[in-house]
Amino acid sequence: MLRRLQVQAVANKLAGLEPGVEAKALDQPWRQLLVRVHPAEAGQHRLALLIAMEGMRWESEEQRQTVMAEILAALPGQIEKPPSLAELAASLPPVEWLWPNWIPRGMLSLLGAAPGAGKSMLALDLCRRIIHGESFPDGAPGPNPGANVVYVDAENVPQLLNERAQAWHMDRSRLYLLLPDAYGMLDFGSNADQDRLIEIMYVLEPELVVVDSLSTISTRGENNVEDIRYILGFLSAVAREFQTGMLLIHHLRKRSKAMPILDLLTPDDFRGSSHIIAMARSVLGLSVICDGPQPNRNGPRRLEIIKTNLCPHPAPLGIEFATGPEGEIVLQYTDAPQPYREPTEKDQCATWLVELLQERGEPLKPGEIKDLAEEAGFSRSVLYRARKSLEGTVVNTEKSRAPNNRWALAEWNGDE
C-alpha cells in the first residue's frame, strides 16, 4: 500500500474517524501505530501520538520524528481525489473547429505525406484561405477576412514561401514567419524558443499556426520519447490557451521495396515516436494516388482524415496541381481519386461488350453475343458475370428468357 495512504489511516483514527483499512494491510511502523493510537481531542493530537509511539522500536530518532511529522501534517478524512467528470463538466468547453471536421481549435492536428507530395503547399493554401476569408476546400465557410496566421518555418526556406504567396496574390502582411536563429536552429524544447512563440501568440492572436516541420523543432529528434512528449505538450497548451488551430507538418517512414511508393496512408506510416499520433486529435494524410498502370508522382492527391476521435470521418478530397493564368501552380480540389486497379477478365469483357453494342448500333441476341465473346476469348461464364456488372448500362429488350429478347444499351431507350 502507498505510504501516503498508510499515514492517512493513522491520522484518521487519531482524529476519531474510520481508518478506512485494517491494521494487517499496513506495513510497519504504521500497522503498530494504528493499533496503539487512540482518538484525541482537538489540540491533543501530538500528545496522543507521543503516547502511542512510546515503547516502539525505531531505527533512529530521525525516523520517529519523520513519522510523527507526516501523521500530524495529514488532513484527517482528506484523501486527495481527482475531480469527477460531473465536477468538471461545467468548465469544459465544447469542441470548436477552425476547419469543421478537419482542424479543431485548441488541439493538435497533424498533416503527413511523403516528400514531394505537396504538404507545405497545401498548408500554405489553407493559410491563404484563412487570411482572405475564403471557404475551405470542402466548401465550409472560413473565418472573417483579415485573420492572422503564424508559419513556423523551421526548415528555413522563407524565399520559397514568399514566391508561392506572391504568385497566389496573398496578403503577406497577415502571414507571420517564425524562423530559426542565426545558426539555423529552432528548438521548442528550449525556453527561449517557447517564449518567442508565446509572445507572438499574445501579439497576433492568429487563427492558425503551421509548424513546418515537426522533425526540425527539436535538437534531439522525433524518436526521443521524453523530448517529443514535452514539445507536443507545450504546443498543445499553446493551442488550448489561445484557442487556435495548430497544424504540424510531418514526414512519413520510408517504405520497403515490397510496398508501393504511391498508396493510401495509415497511422503506421508516420515517422517517429508513437506519441506523435497519440497526442494529435486530428491526423490528416495526403497521398499521391496512382491512377494508371504506371506510377506517376505528378498524379492526383487524396486528402483524408486518417485518425480522429472528435467526429465522424469526413469524405476525402482530391487535389490536383494545375497551372494558373500566370503560369503559377494552383491547387484545385475535386472528388477523391481512386487508386488504379488492374482490370480483371470480367472488367475486360464488360468493356468489350459495351464497345460491341456501340459498334453494331442495335440490340443483339444473347446467343450471337455469346458466339462473338468466345471468338474474342471470353467464356460464357465470364460474359454473364460481365453482363451482370453492367446492370443499368446493358438491359434486356424483353424478359430474359423471351425468344425475341435482345441485349441493348440502356441509353438507346431514351433515344426512342
N, C-alpha and C positions, 0 to 999 in steps of 0.2 A: 504494500500500500504506500502511496505517496507520503513523504514526511509531513507535508503541509496538512493532509487530512488527519494524520495521527495527532499532530499538535492541536488541530481543531477539536478533535474528540475530547481531549483532556480539558481544553478551555471551556467547552460546552458544559461538561459535568461540574467544573469549578463554579460556573455561573448558575447552576441549578437547572440546566437544560438536559435533554436527552443527548447522550454522546453520539448516537447515530450508528455506532458499531459496537461489537462485542470485544472485550479485552483480548481474547485469544487471537483476534485478527490482527493485533498490533505487534510491532517489534519492541524490543527493549530499547530505552527505558520507558517508552510510552505505555506498554502493557502494564507494568508495575504501577506507574503513576495513576493510570485510570482506575485501578483497583483501590489505591490508597487515598486518593484525593476525595474530599467531601465538599458539597456546595458551601459557599461562603457568602456572607452578607456583603453588600456594596462597601467598598473600601477595605475589605478584609481578605481580598483575593491573594495578595502577596504573602500574608501571614499563613493562610490555609495551605498555600503551596509549599512554603518552607516546612511546615509540619509534616506534609505528605512526603517531602523529599528527605526528611530526617531519617537516618539509618540506611539509606540506599547506598549502594556502592557505585562510585563514579570513577571514570578513568582519570579525571583531573578536575580541579576546581573550575577550570575554564569551561569544561563540558557542562558542569552543573549550572554555571551562570548562563551559558548559552541556551540551555533547555528552559530555564526559568524565564529568560527574556522572550523566547519565542512564544511560550504559553501566555504570558501576560500581554504580549503585543497582538495576539489573535483576537478577533472580534467574535464573541460568543454567538453562535447561530448564524454567522455570516460566512458561508462558503461561496466564494465568487462564482457566479454562473454567467454563461454567455447570454446575451439578450435573445428572447424568443422572437419568432417571426411576427407574432402579434404585436410585440412591443416595437418592432422596427417598422411595421407596415406603414404607419402614418408618415414616416420620414423618407420612405422610398419613392423616388420619382418614377413615373412610367418611362419606358424605353422611348427615346426620341431619335429621330432619323435626320441625317443630312441628306442622304440619298435613300429614300424608302426601300427597305428590304435588302439594301446593299451595304451602305456605310452608316453605322449608328453614330450618334453623338455620345461623347463621354466614355467611349470604349475603343479598344484597338481593333483595327481592320488590317488585313494582310493581303497583298497582291503579289502573286507568284507567277513566274513564267520563265521559259528557257531564254538564254541570251539571244538577243536579236528579235524576240517576239513582239516587242513594242510596248513593254510595260511602262517605261518612262514617258513615252509619247502619250499613252492612254492617261497616265496620271496628270500630265500637263493639260490634256484636253478637258479633264474634269475641272482643273483649276480655271481654265478659260470659261467654262460654262458657269461656274460659281461666281467668278468676278463680274461677268456680263449679265448674270441673272437669267441665263438660258436654261431650258429644260434639260434634264438628264437624258442619257442615251435611250432609256426606255420610255421617254415622254413624261416622266414625273416632273412636276414643277421644281425649279431651282429656287434658291434664296433671292432676296431682293438684290438688284444690281448694285455694284459698288462695294461688295464684300471684300475683305482682305483674305489673302492666302499666304501661308508661310511654306516655303520649299526648302527643306534641309538637304542641300546638295553636298552630301558627304563624299560623293565621288569626284567633286570639284571640277565640273565641266560647265561653268556658267555660260560660256560662249555658245554652247550647243543649245541650252535653254533659251538664250536670247534670240538665236537665229529662228528657232521654231516659233517662239512667241511673237516675234516681229512678222514672220510670214503669215501668222494667223490673225494679225492686227489686234493682238491682245492689249488690254490696258496694263502695261508693265508696271505702272506706278502702284498697282494693287498686288503685285506679286513680289514678295519679300524673300530674299535668299539668306539662309544661314549657312556660311561656308566654313571650311576648316581653317585652322590658324596658318601662320606663315610657313609652318613645317609640313603642311598638308595633312594634319591630324585632326579628327573630331572624335571625342570620346565622351559619350553620355554616362560613362561610369565615373567621370570626374565632376567635382562640384563646380568647377569653373564653367564647363560647357553646359551643365544643367542650369546654372544661373543665367547664362546667355539666353537659353530658350525661354525660361520663365519670364525674364524681363521683356522679351519680345511679345510673349503672350499677353502680359498686362498692358502693354502699349497698343498692340494692334487688334486684340480680340478677334483672331481670324476664325473664319468658318471651317477651314480645313488646314491641316498640317500634313505635308507629304514628307516622309523620310526616305531618301534615296541614297544608299540602300541600307538595309539592316546589317549587312555584313561589314559595313565601313563605319559604324558608330561605336565600335568597341575595339580597344587595343588588344584585347585577349581573344577575340574571335567569337563566332557564333556557337561553337561547341562547348564553351565553358559554361556549365550549367549555372553556377552561382552568379557569374557576371551577367549572363543574359537575363536571368530572372530579375536581378537588381535593375537593369536598364529598362526592361519591359515594365516592371513595376513603376518605375519613375514615369515613363511615357503614359502609362495607364492613368496614373494620378494626375498628370497634366491634362489629359483629355477629359477626365472627370471634373477637375476643378474648373475648367473653362468651357465645359460642355461643347467641345469642338469635335469634328471628325478627325481621326488620327489614322492615316493610311501609310503603312510600312511596306515598302517595296522589297521583295526578297527573291533570292535565286533558288534554283532547283538543283537537286542532285544530278550528277552525270549518270545517264542510263547506260546499261551494258549493251554490247553489240547485239545481244539476243533480243533486246527490246526496241520497238520502233522509236525513231527520233521524234517524229511528229505524232502525237497521240493525245487523248484526253488525260487530264491530270487527276491525281488523288492526293490526299494529305501526306501519303508516304513519299511523294516526290519532293517535298520541301526539304531543303538542306538544313543542317544544324540540329540543335537540341530540340527534343520533342516538346519542350516547354513553349517554344515559339508558337506552334499550332495550338497548344492547350490554352495559352493566355489570350489569343486572338478570338474575339467574339464572332467575327465575320471573316471568312477566308475566301478571297476571290482568285480564280485561276484563269490565266489567259493562255490558250493553246493554239498552236499553228495546226490547222486541220489539213490533212492530206485528202483532197477531194478528187484525186485522179490516180491512175495506176502508178505514177512516179512521184516521189517526194518533191514538194515544192515549198521552199522556205518563204516564198512570196505569196503563198496561198492565203485563203481567208482565215481569220482568227475566230475563236469561240471564247466568249467571256461568260463565266458562270460562277455561281456560289458553290464552293466545294464543301464548306462547313459553315453552319450557323446554328445557334441554339436560341435565336431570338424570334424567328418567324418561319413559315414555310419557305422552301427554296423558290425564288423567283425563276421565271423562264429564262434560259440562257439567251445571250445576244450574239449576233455575228458582227464582225468588224472587218472592213476591207480598207486597204490603203489605196486611196485614189489620188489622182493628180488634180490640183486645184487650178483656177483660172490663171494664176501667175506662176504656174509650174511647181508650187509647193505641194508637199504631201499632206493630205487631209484624211481624217477618219470618217468613214461612212458606216453607219450602224444598220444592220439588216437582221433578218431572221437567222437563227443559229445554223451554221453549216453542219452537215453530217459527214462523218468520215467515209472515205471511199471503201466500197466493199466489192471484192471480186465477183463478177456476175456468175451465178450458178447456171447449170444446164437449163433449169426451168426458166431463169431470167432470160437467157439467150433465146429460148423457144418462144417466150412471150413477146420479145421484140420482133422475132421473125414473123409471128402470127399477125401482129398489128401491121407490119410492113407489107405482108402478103395481101391483106384485105385492102389496104390503101392502094396498092399497085393494081389489083383487079378492079377496084372501084365498085364492087357489087357483092351482095351476100353469097356465100359459098356453102355447099353441102358439107356436113362434118366428115362424111366418108372421103370426099375429094380432098379435104384439108389433111385428113389422116395419111392418105397416099403421098401427098406432097411433103408432109412432115417427115415421113420415112425416107423419102429421097434426099431431104435436107439433113438426115442423120439424127432425127428425133424419134424416140419410141412413142407408142400410143400412150403409155402411162405418163411420160413427160409432157406430151401435148395436152392431156387433160388436166394435169396439175397447172400448167401454164394458163390454160383457159380459165380455171377457177381463180387464179390470181388476178385475172383481168376482169373480174366481175364488175360490171358498171361501165367498162370500156368496150368489151365484146359481149353482145347479147344474142339471144335466140329470137328468130323472127316468129316462131310458133312454139308450142310446147316441145320440150326437148326430145320426146320420142315420136313426135308427129312426122309422118313421111315427107312432108314438104318443108320441114324446119331447115333453116339456114343459120349460119353464124354471120353476124353483121357488126359493124362498128356502131356503138350507141349514138354517135353524133349524126349518123345518117337519118335516124328517126326525126331529129329536129329539122332536117332539111326537107323532109317530105311534107 
